[in-house]
Amino acid sequence: QVRLVESGGGLAQTGGSLRLSCASSGIIFTINTMAWYRQAPGKQRELVAGITIGGSTDYQDSVKGRFTISRDNAKDTVYLQMDSLKPEDTAVYYCHINAGYFPHRYDYWGQGTQVTVSS
């Protein structure tokens, strides 16, 4: 059974930091891209940051220079270090994992963790 367990969300003040973790287990295929998405109330889910199996990263413009995504392939875990937090970062954050290769490609989602940034 595949499990993605997220942790590290919570309440932070503007300018503060939080570190999210997403530990996966039960994935039998090669993990390709790992990513973090977020969804604010009344808005669509959006990509925050992604990291490939080779370590290449990509960020949404609004978080560049403030957030850092990393992964530990030995632990099948992805992290999101969030610094200089702003109230507009408030959202539910979801980790996403893409695994396998054609024709067996799979997408897995975490349950979400709330991040609230107070002004």
N, C-alpha and C positions, 0 to 999 in steps of 0.2 A: 504494500500500500504506500502510495506517495504522500509525503507530508512536507509542507513548507511552514515552518514555524517562525513567525516574526516576533521581534522584541525590540525594545528601546524607545518606543514612542512615549509621549507624555506631554507635559506642559513646560514651556520655556518662555523666557522673556525676550523681547526684541533685542537682538544682538547676541543672544545666547547660542548654545550648541546642544545638539542631540546626535546620538549615533544609533542608527537602525541596523539590526542584524536579521538575516533570513537564512535559517539552517534547513537544508533539504535532506530528505532521506527517502530511500525506496526507489529512486530513479535509476533504472538499469541501463539506459542509453547514455551516450556521451552528451554532457551538458554543453551547449553552445553558448548562446547569449544569455546573460543574466541582467536583469534590469529592475528599476524601481519606477512605478507609476504613482500618481496621486489623483485623488478626486475630491474636490471641494464641494460643499453643498450647492446644489443647483447647477453644477458644471459637469462637463464630460471628463472622463478619466483621461489623463494626459501623461505622456512619457516624461520622466524627470531626468533619468540617466541610464545608460546602458554600458555593458562591458562585454567584449567578446572573449572567446576562449583564449585568444592570444594576448589579451590584456588591453586592447584598444578601447578607448572610452569615448563617449559622446554625451553631451549635456544639453538640456533645454537652455536657451539663452538666459532666462531669468535666474538660473542657479549657477551659471558659470562663474568660477572664482570663489564660490561660497560652499558648494557641495563637492564631495569627492566620493566616487564609487570605487570599490575594490572587491576582490574575491579571493577566497582561499579554496583552490581546487581540491586540495587534500581533504577538506572538510565539507565540500559542496555547499559553501556558505558565501553569501554576498552581503556586503556592508554598504551603508550610506552614511558618511560623516557630513553632518549639516552644521555649518558655522554661519555666523552673522545672520541668524534667522530673522525673518520679517513676518509681520502678521499675515501677509498674503501667502505665506508658506503653509498656513493652516489647512489641513486636509487629512483624509485617510490615505495612508501610504500602503501600496501593495507591491510585493515583490513578484517578479515574473521570471520564469525559466523556460527556455526553449531547448529541447533535447532531441537527439536522434537525427537521422538523415533520411532523405526521400527513399522509399515511400513511407517511412516510419518516423514522422516528426510529431512532436507532442509539445503542448503548451500547458504550463502549470502556474497556478496563482496561489499566493498566500491569502490568509484570511483578512488581512488589513490591520494596520495599527494607526491609532489616532495621534496626530501631531497638532498641538494647539500652541500658537505663539501669541502671547499677550502684548499689547502695546503699552 
